């Protein structure tokens, strides 16, 4: 593998070695700045295209793994304890394990004897959304009232 990589790196040098000595001795300005600019842009486009090709290929390779409910390991629930700490309930086969996640460690906390079943389609708590909408409505009313007060003063 390393030999193949080394040979690949040396290929451009062989092209330079095959160039006649007389042509190599002429200054680069004779080929024209436009030609150099076109060569530079083509090389740049080739590198950018190669990056996009490799990114697409990586996405395709990652999608070849198991999908959806066919996965052996599923995250059942997750609860943040702090900015970087959380509890995660993981289903592995027929067993559920409660894990503690910290930036430097993943620790199994408990293996549940009876699996926790979450009802499907249960909506998430809307308490935060309701409070946010209420505060935004109050803020909007405050702005409307202050705008009316300024119009009345003028």
PELIN-V632251 format. One record per helix or strand of 3 or more residues. SS is the DSSP state (2 for helix, 1 for strand). FROM is the first residue (numbers start at 1). LEN is the number of residues. If there is no record, write none. Layout:
SS,FROM,LEN
SS,FROM,LEN
This chain:
2,2,17
2,21,5
2,28,4
2,33,31
2,68,3
1,73,8
1,86,7
1,95,8
1,105,8
2,127,27
